[in-house]
């Protein structure tokens, strides 16, 4: 059997459709979606509508990613009048707010219903522990060389663990267990113009099934995505964070997290109380210049 595994879509419906079209063409029988469906590109509404339609036509299971948790947390903060947590139209949180405003009650209910981990089980096949980050946190990074990754392989009671979140695809073996990371569909690091995803297929040895991965790089029109980011207003709402995303889409070079950290550090040199998301744009501009992030506005 073939299982299509998709994660970290980040609202990139263009890349998502390329992945699902390929997986349908090779007759994937089931699909596992590992979270981070929205944010970072302008198509949150189209992405969610596509996923709802896709699950009606195919056997699917879904996990909640950290991006969905961000959306739920903002909803809770606003409902409880925690104004200090309100997202702003700036390079710190404007990208998230752009996405938030496209979501409906159906979307929030869907996100709330999702687990952060589940055990994939099928008779005669080895079970798989599936997560976005880790079995305990959608935000934990399990890198292929990470000590915490090995620790989790020791803890789980399955032979396989399948995760995402890091945006780095690959596999590793440790003490008889196997870890797979599917990579990133929407904003793939080091793979500009390609969406990363994977297919798990059963291989039988001595009457016992094993899972064998095929790591995919599916081409899609990344330049269309960049033009839509500009035309749909996302670049204007969160200039420097989205400039960094465009840099990833066009070159594969990722400076996003480093830029946010550097901008915050610069702000705190002037005001020790400065905190995300209330970071002035000038600090993002300075951080972007130091890191070599171009300004794609007007280009």
Secondary structure, 3 states (H helix, E strand, C coil): CEEEEECCCCCCHHHHHHHHHHHHHCCCCEEEECCCCCCCCCCHHHHHHHHHHHHHHCEEEEECCHHHHHHHHHHHHHHCCCHHHCCCCCCCCHHHHHHHCCCCHHHHHHHHHCECEEEEEECCEEEEEEECCCCCCCCCCCCCCCHHHHHHHHHCCCCEEEECCCCCCEEEEECCEEEEECCCCCCCCCCCCEEEEEEEEEEEECCEEEEEEEEEEEECCHHHHHHHHHHCCHHHHCHHHHHHHHHHHHHCCCCHHHHHHHHHHHHHHHCCCCCCCCCCHHHHHHHHHHHCCCCCCCC
